[in-house]
Amino acid sequence: MSPPVRRMALALLILAALMNVRCARLNAAQPALSYVAFGDSFAAWETVMGYGYTRSFKDGLASDRRTAVRETNLGHHGDYSIDMLAAVRKPAAQAALRTADVVTWNIGVNDFGYARSQFLEGTCGGADNQDCLRVAVATFSANWDAIISTLTSAPHKAAAVFRTMDIFYPGGAADDPSFAVTNPYLEQMNAHIRSTATFAPVANVRLIFNGPDGTGDPNQPRPAAPGGLLLPDGHPNRDGAEAIAIVLRDIENESRAAAERE
């Protein structure tokens, strides 16, 4: 190697080292993001199983933003929408919201699931055995609006972002005798969730779990998830949790990109 070439190569090595040091200093100086998660057992799953969509989303957020992320998981097993409404009003939740940069939540699967089980048992009420489904939709919608009102009115950072998701059907049309009757009620709940998308963009989880026409069974094997997306008890398995995190991460990145274009 000639002296001029050797000097140029040395200069490039020094420049690369300086750039690496500068990037490291910038990353070290950047404050960690605060991520707060609310919801039912889907959100709380990582606290007992060591994995869940919240943890996968947090890891993806750290990668996308190139910074550390602190997670505060306030999900609770078995929660209905009325329980989440109570949860977001608690002092601990209000304190977490005050410093949050990113907030996600999921709720409603238990509201719908309990009413569906009553329908299957023939105890839903009414001449058509559907009263409990109508009540579930009305109750969920009122609680959802109250949750949105609580989140918007709680003191929080001006730049904080809120993200949520719709609800998937736990089975498929082909093997579920209740699908034709109960699915329209779930669609009403999801429509209400999407009605507040200007505040909290909605991840289309149902599309991933039930397919484009909404009739697919999330328990069925698929190329990317040979074991399906659910555990026998109806909770997302590892592939299911990862799928939720991916669509949640997608809307986060899309929303950020749209904001930067404005």
N, C-alpha and C positions, 0 to 999 in steps of 0.2 A: 504494500500500500504506500503510495507516494506521500510525502509530507503534507501537501495541500489537502489531499483526500482524508488523511488521518486527522488533520485539524478540523475539517468539516464534520467528520463522524463524531469527534469528541465534543464539538459544539452542540450537535444534535442531542447527544446523550445528556449534556448538562441542561439543555433547554427542556428536555422531557422530564428530567428530575425536578427542575424548578416548577414545572406545571403540575406535577404530581403533588408536590408539597403545597402549592397554592390551593389545589382542589381539596386536599385533606384539611387544610385550615378552614376553607369555606364550609365544608361539611361539618367540621367540629363546631364551628361558630353558629350554624343554623340550629335553632331551638327545636326540640322534639315536638311532634304534633300530638295533640290530645284527641283520642278517639273514644267516644262513648257509645255503648251498645245497649239498647233496650229490647225487650221482647219476651217471648215465652221460652219453652225448653229448646227450641231451635237455636236461639241466641245463647242460652245458658249451657248448651251441650258441651262446650270445651271445658267447662269447669268440672265436669265429672268424667268425661271421656278422653280429654286431652286433645281433641280436635273439634272443629266446628267451623261454620262459615265465618264467624266473627274473627277467629284467629287467622284464617286464610286471607280474609279481606285486609286485616291489619298488616300482614306480611306483604301483600300486594301493594298496599298504600305506601309502606316504607320503601318498597322498590321503585314505585312510580314517582314518589316525591323526593327520593334519595335522601331520606332523613330518618331518624329514629321515631318510632310511634309508641306512645304510652296508651294502653287500653284500659278503660274502666268498663267492665262488663256488669250491667245491672239487669240482665235478663233473669227470668225466674221460671222455674219449671211449673207447668200447669196453668200459667196465666191466661185469663180471658182478657178481652179488651177493657172490661171494667177494672181489672187488676192492674193493667198497664197504666190506665188513667190515674189510679191511686198512686202508682209507683212514680210517675213523672212529677207528681205534686209534692213528693217527700223532700225534706231538706237536703238529703244526700244527693238526690237527682238534680235538684236545683243548683247545688254547688258544683256538680260535675258539668252541667250545662254552661255554667258561667265561664268556664275556661276551655270548653270544647272547641276543637277545630272542625271535627267531622262527627256527625251523629247518625247512627243507623238504627232502624228497628223493624221488627216483623211482629204481626199480631193478627189474630182472627181465626187461626186454624182450629183452636179449641171451641170458639163460638160456633163455627160451622160444624165441626166434628160432633159436638154434643147433640145439636139439633138433628143431624143426619142419623145418629144412633137412635134417637127417639123415634124418628120416622121408620127406621128399620124394625123397631120393636113394636110399632103400632101404637105408640103412646104420645104422638106429637100433638094430638088434639084437633078438633074441628071435624066437620063432615068429611073433609078430604084428607085428614091426617097430616095436615101441613101447617097448622097454626104455629107450631114451635119454630118452623123455618122462617115464617114471616116475622115472628118476634125476634128471632136471631138477627135477621138483616136490619130491622129497625133499631134494635139495641146496639148492634155493632156500629151502625152508621152514626148514631148519636154519640157513642163513646169515641169513635174516630175523630169526629169534629171537635170534641172536647180535648182530646189529646193534641190535635193540631193547634188549637187555641192556647193550650198550656205551653207548648213548645215555642210558639211564636211570641208569646208574652213574657216568657222567662228571660231574665237578663242573660245575654250571650254575646259573643264577639260578633261584630258587624260582618266579618268575613266567614263566619261559621257556615258549614253546609250540612244539609239534612237529606238523607237518602232512605228510601223504604222499598218495599217489594209487595207484589200481589201474592195471592194464595193459590197453591196448586191443589188439584183434586187428588185424593189419596188412592184412587184406583183408576180403572179404565172403563169406558162405556161398554165394551164387549162382555166383561165379566161382572159388572156391577148392576144388579137389578134396580138399584135406587137412583142410578145416574140420571135417567131422563127426567125424574121429578126434582131431585135435589140440586143438580148442576145449575139450573137457572138462578137459584138463590145464591150460589157461590159467585156466579157472574155478576149479580147485583152488588155483592160485597166488593168485588174487584173493581167494578165501575165506580163505586164510591171512593175507593182508594185512589184511583186514577184522577178523580175530580179535584184532588188537591196537589196534583203533580207540579204546579207552578211553584209551590213551596218546597216540596220534597219529590224530586224525580223518582219514578217507580221502576224498579228492576222487574222485567217480565219473567219471573221465575216459573209461572205456569207454562209458558212456551217451552221452557227447557224440560220440565217434568212431564207435561201432557201432550207435547207436540203442537204443530201449527193449528190443528182443528180442535184442540183441547180435549180429545177423547182418548189419548194414549195412556197406557198404564205405566207409571213411574217405576213399578216393580219389575218390569220386563227388562231382560238383558239388552244391551246396545253396544255398538263397537267400542265406544269410549268408556263404557261402564258395564262390564260383563255380568256383574251382580246386580244390575239395576241401580236405582238411586236411593232406595229406602231400605232401612232395616226392617225386620219383621214387625217391630212395634210401631212402624210408621214414621220414625225419625229419619232424617237424611243420613245415609252412611257417608263414608269418606268421600266417595265420588259425588254424592249428592251435595254435601257441604261445599266441596270445591266448586261445583257447578253454580251454586248460589253466589259464592264469593266472586266468581268470574263475571257474572252478569251485573252484580252490584258494582264491581270495579269498573266495568265497561261504562255504566252510566256516570260514574264519578269522573272518569277521564273525558267522556263526551261533554259533560257539563262544564268542566274546566276549560276544554278547548273552545267551546262556544263563548264562554265568558272572556277568554283572551282575544277572540276575534272582534268583540264589540268595542 
